[in-house]
Amino acid sequence: MNDFVAHIKLDSDDEKKAYYHLLPDHLKGVALLAAKFAESFGCKNWGYAAGLIHDIGKFSDAFQKYIRAAVFEKSADSKNRKGSVDHSTAGAIYAATNKMPILDYLSAGHHSGLQDDDVQKSRLAKKECLDSVANRAEQFFLENKILPLESLKNRDINAYSINMLVRLMFSALVDADYLDTEKFFYSDRARGRFDSLEVLLKRLQLHLKTLFENSPDTPINRLRRGIDETCSNAAENYTGNYFSLSVPTGGGKTLASILWALKFAVKNGKKRVIVAIPYTSIISQTAAQYRKIFGDENVLEHHSNVEPDKLFDENEQPTAARLASENWDAPIVVTTNVQLFESMYANLSSRTRKLHNICKSVIILDEAQMLPPDFLKPILWGLDAFVKIGGASVLFCTATQPVFSGKIGSNITAFDSPIKNVQEIIKNCDELQAAFRRTKFNFIDGEFELANFADYLHSRTGSFLCICNTRAHAAEIFSGLNDDCAFHLSRSMCTAHIDDVLSKIKASLALGKCTRVVSTQLVEAGVDLDFPEVFREYAGLDSIIQAAGRCNREGRKEHGNVYVFKTKKQVNLGFIYSGAKALNETILCCKNEALDSRKVVEKYFECFFGKCNNFDKPKIYDLLVKDACNFGFKFETAAQKFRLIDDINCAEVLVPYCDGADLCKRICDGYLGDSRFFRKLRRYCVSVRKAQLETALAMGQIVDFNGIYVLKDSTLYSEKMGLTIDNKVLNDILMV
């Protein structure tokens, strides 16, 4: 068996010298790792079997000839190109022939990804793939026994969760495969060097103690300390899987939630804390705060706009953060809802590697009200699968807490949530809300033309924040202000630009300057801004309450004012429209109640969900649930359909903001770049709808360089407004 190799590595100093990764060693190495990973969800022997089986196709003469030719001859012959020899189908057929369901999907997809069942069946029909290695494989299995597989009966697995079990097994296999291969090629790479959760908890407790000792003894700070104590006690005394933390805006829930999560994790043997956040504008702020407390090495920040310097060192080698981002092997992971939930329904090995590390974790869903209703069914199914199969625990954290248990919705699309027994950590929510109430809600009569509302704002004295429903509304009101000192924020600006403007706004407020901001919803939740007045365009109740969290945040005044205004150009589509309609009903039903009380918020979400016509837009039920009893899954199709951001008809355009100007020039000069370079591009890109992109391409304002769209006409990107095309504001890219 030692004549068969899985991988070959040439010596970096002498290419005539080669090192061989023997195939039996690789299969056994992957099996041991996959078994270790799969043990976290009770399928240790399944993982071991998957590892032994996955690469038996490499026993073929064709593969052995191919790998030697590819390495030593560097042949351009198509027969010797990477991937041209099918080595994954043999293991799939072996699993299917030996009645090991699930493992056939794993073996077939460990390079190309989990496939749809019709593609899988066509793969299993290629009997010659197994025939070519049958004798050698049998000899290998005589020497390396496949252990009896754990029974899946009498476990909390149903038609809704079996697809997640397949993904978890797939995750255990592909991560093990990556790591065992990496160990051969890069034996000096260091992974997993983190502090324990116990150490991190002590670090946080010391930080909080110092924070309170050095903070003014104000009513607000005393309330924040009380919230932390409540969370600490709840982590010690509560048991269960689902929890909610309903803390008013400005109540310090970022630290209170991680305190609860770490203490609960330590007490209950969890492996890590995963914090999922809806907006990238919040995530960097949260991750920076955590890194300061816990140390850079213990906090993984994983989203599309992570600075490339955090991912590669000066020698272009991947940093510990880059390695950890591949499989979330870190004690604290800060990520986006998009990354978390799209990974749960992904099919490619690169995106699913992390899934087994979600098992036995504490998941904090920050700003939980932002979970997209169109995807709520599969999101809740996915969470419940990780709780029941993987031993995870979930904390729904927000100032405006929806009810995610029981029946959700009221029309024909209503469904029974799989989530049961959600325990609220804060028992006196309304009392706490009243104590934190630092604002008054004022509904302005009538409807404004946007230009007239800009005039209205211009007449105000002092600082204010105005939050609009769309880019177009924000742009028109900002332009109408005609104030050179005012700030504008929207996704018409690249991420680097937004971060810079937010820093300037915070600095201006800190110096007590008159600070006027017109923004889209990107500052609405989780961004630490404090204005004496906030204006919010009419929308859903959760949006209005979240906007109020940017008003009189530190209680410097007896109360701040939140003004809710309507425009004549109201948004009549999507969840902004549904939220506004639900708010109308809620106000009629709860006339004498405080707008931010628990009763009113629950009534609002009841009305809002009642107006939702679809909780399963990607049709996950049809693709993954309906034929689950026959292992009939449409994995690839489901992954393509499950996209939380409506960006199918969008493209990223590189803009010349600050360092982006040099990046644009390098692309235009023909620079092809590397992974680090392309990572850096993301912070200087703006999402543009295809229709507007095509207009700009036709006019030569944007140029396509090998699939990278570059803004050629720099006059279209301004310091104040960001990108405009044909004198028009960019159309919104929506969270669906």
N, C-alpha and C positions, 0 to 999 in steps of 0.2 A: 504493500500500500504506500510505501514511501517514495514510489516513483511518480506519484500524482501530486501536482502543486495547485494551490489556489491562487497565489500571487508570487510575483518575482520582483525583486528590487535590485537595481544596479548600485554598486558602490559609488559614492559621490566623488571619490578621488580616482577610482580606477574602474572604468566602465566594462572592462573585461572580467571583473569580479562580480559575481551575483550572489544574492541571498534568496533562499527559497522558503516560502510559507507553505508547508506541506498541507495538502487538502484534509487528511484526517485530523491534523492538529487544529486547523481552522474550524472544522465542523464541531469538534469537541469543545473548543474554546467558545464558540458562539452558543453552543448548547448550554454550557455552564452559566454564562452570563444571562442568557434569555430566561433560564430557569430562575435565577436570582431575581430578575425583574418581574417575572410573572408570578412569583410567590406573593407579591404585594396585593394581588387580586385573586389568590387561591388557585392558581393554575400553574404551579411549578413544573409539573411533569409535561404539561402541554408546551411550555416554553422550551423545555429540554428537547422534546421530540421535534419541535419546529427547527431548532438549531441543528440537530443532526441531519434533518432531511433537506434543508433549504438549498444546499449547493451540490447535491449528489450528481447533478448534471455535469459537473466539472470532471467527473470520472471518464467522460467520453474522450475518445482519441481525437475527435475534432477540436474539442476545447484545449486539450493539452498541446496540440500542434499550433493552435491559434495563439495561445498565450506566449509560447516560446518565440514564435515568429514576430509577434507584436513587440516584444521586449528586445530581442536580440537583432532582428532584421529590420525593425521599424518599417515593415513592409507597407506600401501604399495599396496593396491588393485588398479589394473590398472584403474578401473572405477573412482577412486578418484584422479588420478594424474592430474597435471596441463595440461589443454588443452584437456582433454579427453571428456569434455562436450562441444559440439558445441553451442556457444552462439551468434555467429556473423551472421549465415545464416538467422535467423529469421528477423533481421532488413533488410537484403538484399531483402528478398522476400516481406516484407511489402512495401519497396520502389518501387520495380518493379510492384507489384499489384496495387499500388496507383499512377502509372504513374509518378514516380519521377526518371527519368533516371539520371545516374551518382551516385546517392546516393546508389544504389544497389552495385556498385563497392566499394564504400567507406566502407559501413557496413561489407561486406563480407571480405574485406582485412585489417581491422583496426588492426589485430594482425599478420596475415600471410603475408600481403603485397598485393598490387594490382595484380590481377591475369590475365591470358589470358582469352579471351572471352569464349573459349570452356570449361574451368574449371569453369568459372562464371556461364555458363548455367547449368552445372551439379549441382552446388550449389543451383541454383534457383529451380531446380526440386525437392528438398527435402522439399516438402510442409509440412511434419509433424513438421518441426522445427518451423514454424509459428503457425500451428494449436495448438501446445502445450502451446502457450502463448497468443493466439489471444484475449481471453476475458480480460485478465489482461492488455494487451497492449492497447486495446480499452478504458478501464477505465482510464488508464494513459493519453491517448491522449485527452480524454474528459476534463481532468483537466489541461492539458498542450497542448494548441493548436499549431499545425504546421502552421506557418504564410505563406501567399501566397509567392511563390518563385519568385524572380526577373526574368523577361524575359531575355533570352539570345539572342533574336533577336535584330537587329539594333545595335549590338555591334561589335567591330572589332575582331571577332572570326571566324576562318575558319578551313578547314580540317587539316591544319598544326598545329594549336594551340589548338584545342579542347582537345587533350590529356593532354596538359599542364594545362588547366583549371581544368580537373579532378584531376590532381596531386596537384594543389593548394588547391582545396577543401579537398583532402585527407590529405594534410599537416596541414590545419587548424584543421581538426578533430583529427588527431593522436596527435598533439602537445597539444591540449586542453585535450585529454584523459590522456596523460602522466602527465600533470601539475595538473589536478584535483585529480588524483590518488596520485601523489607525495604529494600534500597538506594534504591528509588524513594520509599518512604513515609518512611523514617527515615535520611536520607543521613548524619547525623552520628553514628550508632552505631558504636562502635569495637569491632572483634573481632580476635582473634588476636594480641594484644600480650603475648607471653610470652617468657621467657628460653629459650635453646636448651638442649637436653639436655646439651650439653658444659658449659655454665655450671652447670647443676644438679648434674652429677656432681662438679665441683670443689667446689661448696658442701657437698655431702654428705661428700666426703673430708676437708674442713677440719673439719666438725662432728665426724666420727668421731675425727680426730686430737686435737681438743680434749677430746672426751669421755673418751678413754682416758688422756690426760695428767692429767686432773683426777679420775679415779676411783681408788679404792684398788687397790693391786696385790694382788688376791686371786686364788686359783686360778680362780674362776668368771669373773672379768673377763679373765684371760689366755686362757681357752678361748673367750670371746666374740670377742676380738681375732683369735684363730686362725681362727674361722669366717668372719669378715669377709675375712681375707686369702685364705682358700680360695675364697670366692665371687669375689673380685676376680680371682684368677688364672684361675679357670674361665671367667669372662666373656671374658677375653683369649684363651684357648686353645681353648675348645670351639666346635664348629660343630654345627648341627642345628636341629631345630624343637621337640623336647620335652625338658624337663629336670625333675628333681625335686630338692627341697632338704629333706632329712630332718634337721631340727635339733630336739634335745630341747626341751621346754618350758623357758622361761627362758634359752634360748640366744641370744636377740637376733635372731630370724629376721625381725622387722619391718624392721630396718635392713639386715640382711645380704641379704635378698631384693631390696630396692630398690637396693642397691649393685650386686648382680649384674645386675639388669635394666637400670639406667642405663648401666652399662659395656658390656653386651652390645648394647644399643640403639645406642649411639654407634659401636661397632665395626662393626655390621652395617647401619647406615643405617635403623634403625627410627624411627618418627615420635613415638611416645609410649609411656608405661607405664600399663597399666590394672590396678589392684589390685581384685580382687573378693573380698568378705568375706561370710561367711554371716549374721552377726548385726549389726543396727544398733547393739547395745550395744558392739560392738568398733569399728565404723567411725568413730564420732566421735573416739574415742581415737587411732586410727591417723591420721586426717586432720589432727587437731590437731598431732600430732608432725611430720608432713610439712610442714605450713604453717610451723611454727616454723623448720624447716631451709631450705625452698625458697622461702618467701614466699607470702603469701595468693594472689597473682595467678597462681601457677603450679600450684596444686593445686585441682582441681575435686572437690568432695564431692557426689556425686549419689545421693540416696536419698529416701524419702518423708518423713523427719523432719528434713530440713535446715532450719535456722532461717531464717525468711522475711527477716530483716535481711541475710542474706548474698545474697539474691536481688533485692532492690529497694532503691533508695537513698531518701533523704529526700524526693525529689520523685516517688516512686512509679514511677520509671523502672527498667527491668531493669538489674542490675549486670552486670559482665563474667562473673561466675560463673553468673548466670541465663542469659545468652546462650550460654555455653559448654556448659551442661547440655543445651541443645537438640540439639547435634550432637557433643558430646565433643571440641570443638576446644580441647584443653588438653594440655600436655606430660605431666601426671600426673593420672590420673582415679582416684578412690577411690569404689567403688560396691559394691552388694550382688550376690550371686549371682542374686537375683530380678531385679534390674534388667538385668543382663548377659544372662542366658539367656532371660528372657521377651522381651527386645528382639530376640534372634536369631530368635525364632519369632513375632514380632508381625506384624501386617498393616497397622496404621494408620501414616500418614505421620509423625505426631508422635513415634512410638516407634521408627521405623526410620531416621530421619534420621541417627542416629549411626553406623549400621553400617559405612559406608564408611570411617569413621575408626578402626575396629578393625583394618582392614588395615594391614599393616606396623607393628604394635604388638607390645609384649611384654606378655603377659597373665599376671599373677601370681594364681593361685588359692590364696588363703590359707585355711588349715584345709580342705584339699582333701578330707579324709575326710567332710566335711559335704555333699558332693554327693548329692542325694537318689537312692537306688537306683531308685525307680519311674520316674525320668526319665533314667537314666544313658545309655541308648542314644542318644536324641536329643541329649543334652548333648555326648556324645563325637563324634557325627556333626557337630554344629554347630562344635565346636572344630576338628575335622579339616578342615572346609570352609574355615574362616578361615585355617588354616595353609597348605593346598594351593592355594587360590584367591587368598587375600589376603595371603600372605606373613607371617602373624603367627607368633610363637613363644610357647610356653606353659611356665610354671613351676608345677609342683604343689608346694605348700609346706605342710608339716605335720610335727608330731612323730610322727604315726601314719599312715604313708604306705600307702594302698591300692595295689594293682597295677592300673593302668588299661589295660595292654596285654595282648595274648594273649586267651585264652578267659576270659570272665567268666561266672560261674555254673556250675552243674553239673547242672541238671535240664533239662526241655524248653525253658525260656525262655533258656538259655545262649546267648551270642552272641560272635562274634569282634570284638574291639575294632578300630576303624580306626586306633588310635594305635599307632605302632611306635617302637622304638628310643628309649625314655625314658632319658636319661643322668642318673645320680645325681651331684650335685655333691660331696657328702660321701662319700668313699670308705671311711672307717672308722666307719660309723654306730654299730656296737655299742660300739666303744672310746669314742666320744664320749658315747654314752648312759650308759655306765658311769661316765665322768668327771663327768657332770652329775647322776648319781643322788644325790638329796638326800633321798629318802624311802624308807620301807619300806611295802610293801603288807601289810595285815592283813585277812583275811576273818573277820568275826565269825560264830560258830556260831549256828545257829538262825534263826528268823523272829520278828520283833517285831510286836506290835500298835503302831500309830502312837503311841498315847498312852504306851505303855511305853517306846518309843524316845525320846520327848520327855523322860520322866523320866530315862532313861539319860544323855541329853545334859545335863540340868539338873545332874546330879551331877558333871559334869566341871569341872575347874578350868582357868582360862585361856581364851584365845581359840580359836575354831574356826569352820570353815565347813562347813555341811551342805548337800549338793546332792541334791535329790529329782527323781524322774522326772516328776511332775505338779504342777500348781497345788494340787490338793486335798491331796496328801501334804505339800507344803511348808507349806500353811496350817495343817493339823492339828498337825504337829510344832511349828511356830512358836508356835501358840496354847498347846500343852501345855507349852512352856518356861516360860510365865508370868514372863517376864523383860522388864521395861519398858525395859531398856537394849539389848536384842537388836534385830537388824535383820532385815527380811523383804524378799525380792526376788522378783517374778514379773511376768508379763504381765497380771496383774489390776490392775497399776499402769500409769499412762500413762508415756510416754517421759520427759517432764520430771521426773516423780516418781522414776523409776528412776535417772536421771542424778544427781539430788540425793542420793538414798540412797547411791549408789556414792561420791560425793564425801565424804559423812559417814563411810562405812566406811573409806575411805583415810585421812582425817584422824585417825580414832580409832586406826587401826593405827600411823600415823606418830608419835602421841603415846605409844605403848606402852600404851594402855588395853586392858582386857579387852574384846575385840570378838567378839560371837557373831552369826553370820549363818546364816539358813536361806533357801535359794534354790532356784529351779528351775534348769534347765540354762543359763540366759542368762548366767551368769558362768563357764561351764565352759571356754570357749576364748577366748584372746586378751585377757582382762581382767586388768590388772596388780594382782593382790591377792596377799598373802603371809601365810599362816597357819601356825602350828606344827602344827595338826592339821586334817585334812580328812576328813569323812565323806561317802561317796558311796553312794547307793542302788544296788543291783545293776543293772547295765545292760551295754551292750557294752564291749569292752575299750578302744576308742578313747575312750569317755566317761570311763572310770576313769583312763586315763593323762592325759587332758586335765585332769581334776579334780586329779590329782596335781601338775599345773603351778601350782596355786594354793597349794601346800604347801612351806614352807621354800625359797621361790623364790630368795632371795638367799644361801642357804647359811649363814645365821647360826647354825644348829645343826648338829651332826654329821649328824643326819638328822631329818626330820619323819615323822609317821605318817599314812598314808592308810588309813582303815578302811572296808571295803566291807560294807554291811549289807543284809539282806533283810527285807522286810515281808510280813505276811500278805495285805495288799491289793496283790498284785503286778499290774503292767500286763500283760494277756494279749493285747494287740493291737498291731499296727504294728511299727515298727523297734526300739522299746525291747525288745519281747518277742523279736524275731528276734536282736537283739544279745546278749541274756542267754543265749539258747539256744546261740548260736555261741560265747560265752565258755565255757559248760560244756564243749563239745566240745574247745575249744582247750586248756583246762586239763588235760583227760584226755590229750591228745596230747603236751603239752609240759610234763610235770610238773617236769622238772629245769632248765627254761630260765627266765631272767629274764623277768618278765611284760612288760616294755617293750622286749625285744630285737627286732631286725628279723625274725628267724625266727618269733617268736610272733605279732607283728603281722601278718605276711603270712599265716600260718596262720589267724589269726582272720578276716581279710577273705575268705579262701577259703571258710571255713565260713559266714560271714555272707552272702556273695553266693549261696552254694549254697542258702540258705533263702529267697531272694527269688523270688517267683512271677511278677514282672512287671517288666521293665526299660523298658517303653515304655507306661506308663499312658495317656498322651494319644493313643496309636495314631498316632503320627507316620508310621510306615511306611505304614499304610493311607491316610493323608491326603495325604502329600507324596512318597512314594517309589514306591509300587506302580505308578502310572501316569505316572511322570516322563518316560518316553521319548516320551509323547504330549503332554507339557506339561499333564497333567491334575492340577492342584493344588487342594487345598482350603485355601487360605490363611486365610480368615476362620475356618473351623471349627477349624483347627489352633491359631490364636492364642487362641481361646476355651478350648480344651482344655489348652493348655500353661500351667498356672498352678502354680507351685511351692508356694504357700501354699494350704492347704485352707480358703479363705475364702468359698467360694461360698454357704454357708449361714450367713454371719456378717455382722455390721454393726458399724460404728464408733460408739461412744457417747461424746459429749463429757462430761467429768467436771469438777467444780468444784475441781480442785487448784490452789492458788495463783492464777496469772493465768487459769487455766481458769474460775475463778468469775466473773470479769468477762466472759469470752467467753460463758459460759452465759447470763448476764443479757442480754447484747446480742442474742443469738439469740432469747431468749424475748421481748424487747421488739420484735422484728420486724426487726432489722438484717439486710439481705440480703448485705452484705459484698462484697469483691472478692477477686482471686486471692491477694493478700498475706494477707488475713484468713483465708482458707480454708487457706492453707499453715500458718499459726500454729495452727489448730485441731488439726492432726495430732499435735502434741506433747502434746496434752491429751485424747487419745482412747484408749479401751480397746476391743479387739475382743471382741465378745460373740456367742455362738452364737444363731441365730434362735429356738430353742425358749425359751431363757432371756430373750431380748429380748421375745418375745411375752408371757411371764408378767409382766414388768415393765411393759410397755405397758398390759396389762389392769388392773394394779393402780395405774396412774397414777404409778409411780415413775420411769418414763422417758417423755418426751413427744416426739412427732414434729413438728418445725417445718420444714415444706417439705422433707422428706427428710433433715433433720439431726436425729439422735437426741440428746437432751439429758437428762442425769440430773437429774430434778426434785427427787428426795428426796436431799439432800446427806448425810443420815446413813448412806447406803449406801456412801459412799466414805470410808475411814479413812486416816489418816496411816501406819498400820502395815501394813494389809492390802490397801489399794486397794479395788477394787469387789467387792461381794458382792450377790447378788440372791436375795430370798426366803430369807435366812440361809444361802445356799449359795455355795460358791466357784465361780468361773467355770470352765466346761469348757475344756479345752485347745484352742487353735487350732494345728494341727499343720503342720509342714513335711512335705509328702507325699513 
